[in-house]
């Protein structure tokens, strides 16, 4: 992973580091990537959570905290919005898929 996703990121601070106003930074970012900085960062957190769910036995609450969510409820709400499934349901489906790929 490129960085620590559990750290709170301020879009205003990033804009300042880029020497742009907040509105100019958000507009340029959105025009370039097609999503707002917040949506991009949330997608990165969800992608990381999916990898942890599929490839570890960590408890969901620990995955939530490692991905920067304040608690498991916040993580579940964001995960369902992004994927359409709860983290537990997504993990079970990923586990079934992994077993099917390993079968001869």
C-alpha positions as CSV (number, residue, x, y, z in Angstrom):
1,X,0.0,0.0,0.0
2,X,1.3,3.4,-0.9
3,X,0.6,5.0,2.5
4,X,-1.1,4.6,5.9
5,X,-4.8,4.8,5.2
6,X,-5.6,5.0,8.9
7,X,-4.3,8.6,9.0
8,X,-6.8,11.4,8.7
9,X,-6.2,13.4,5.5
10,X,-7.1,17.0,5.1
11,X,-7.9,18.0,1.5
12,X,-7.1,21.6,2.5
13,X,-3.6,20.6,3.7
14,X,-3.0,18.7,0.4
15,X,-4.2,21.7,-1.6
16,X,-1.8,23.9,0.4
17,X,1.1,21.5,-0.2
18,X,0.3,21.8,-4.0
19,X,0.2,25.6,-3.6
20,X,-3.4,25.7,-4.9
21,X,-6.6,27.0,-3.3
22,X,-8.9,24.4,-2.0
23,X,-11.5,25.0,-4.7
24,X,-8.9,24.9,-7.5
25,X,-7.3,21.7,-6.2
26,X,-10.7,19.9,-5.9
27,X,-11.7,21.1,-9.4
28,X,-8.4,20.0,-10.9
29,X,-8.4,16.7,-9.1
30,X,-11.9,16.0,-10.1
31,X,-11.4,17.0,-13.7
32,X,-8.2,14.8,-13.9
33,X,-9.4,11.7,-12.2
34,X,-13.2,12.0,-12.6
35,X,-13.9,11.8,-8.8
36,X,-13.5,14.1,-5.9
37,X,-10.4,13.7,-3.7
38,X,-12.7,12.4,-0.9
39,X,-14.3,9.8,-3.1
40,X,-10.9,8.7,-4.4
41,X,-9.5,8.3,-0.9
42,X,-12.6,6.4,0.3
43,X,-12.2,4.0,-2.7
44,X,-8.5,3.4,-1.7
45,X,-9.7,2.6,1.8
46,X,-12.3,0.2,0.5
47,X,-9.8,-1.5,-1.8
48,X,-7.5,-2.0,1.1
49,X,-10.3,-3.4,3.2
50,X,-11.2,-5.8,0.4
51,X,-7.6,-7.1,0.3
52,X,-7.6,-7.5,4.1
53,X,-11.0,-9.2,4.1
54,X,-9.9,-11.6,1.3
55,X,-6.4,-12.4,2.5
56,X,-6.4,-12.3,6.3
57,X,-8.4,-13.5,9.3
58,X,-8.3,-10.2,11.0
59,X,-11.5,-9.2,12.8
60,X,-13.7,-6.8,10.9
61,X,-13.4,-4.2,13.6
62,X,-9.5,-4.3,13.3
63,X,-9.8,-4.0,9.5
64,X,-12.1,-1.0,10.0
65,X,-9.5,0.7,12.2
66,X,-6.6,-0.1,10.0
67,X,-8.4,1.4,7.0
68,X,-9.1,4.6,8.8
69,X,-12.7,4.3,9.8
70,X,-13.8,5.5,13.2
71,X,-15.5,2.3,14.1
72,X,-17.0,-0.9,12.6
73,X,-20.4,0.7,12.0
74,X,-18.9,3.6,10.0
75,X,-16.8,1.0,8.0
76,X,-19.9,-1.2,7.3
77,X,-21.9,1.7,6.1
78,X,-19.2,2.9,3.7
79,X,-18.4,-0.6,2.6
80,X,-22.1,-1.4,1.8
81,X,-22.4,1.9,-0.1
82,X,-19.3,1.0,-2.2
83,X,-19.8,-2.7,-2.7
84,X,-23.4,-3.5,-2.1
85,X,-22.5,-6.1,0.6
86,X,-21.5,-6.0,4.2
87,X,-17.9,-6.8,5.0
88,X,-18.8,-10.2,6.5
89,X,-20.9,-11.2,3.5
90,X,-18.2,-9.9,1.1
91,X,-15.5,-11.9,3.0
92,X,-17.6,-15.1,2.8
93,X,-18.1,-14.6,-1.0
94,X,-14.3,-14.0,-1.4
95,X,-13.5,-17.1,0.6
96,X,-15.9,-19.2,-1.6
97,X,-14.2,-17.8,-4.7
98,X,-10.7,-18.6,-3.4
99,X,-11.7,-22.2,-2.6
100,X,-13.2,-22.6,-6.0
101,X,-10.0,-21.3,-7.7
102,X,-7.9,-23.7,-5.7
103,X,-9.9,-26.8,-6.5
104,X,-8.5,-29.0,-9.2
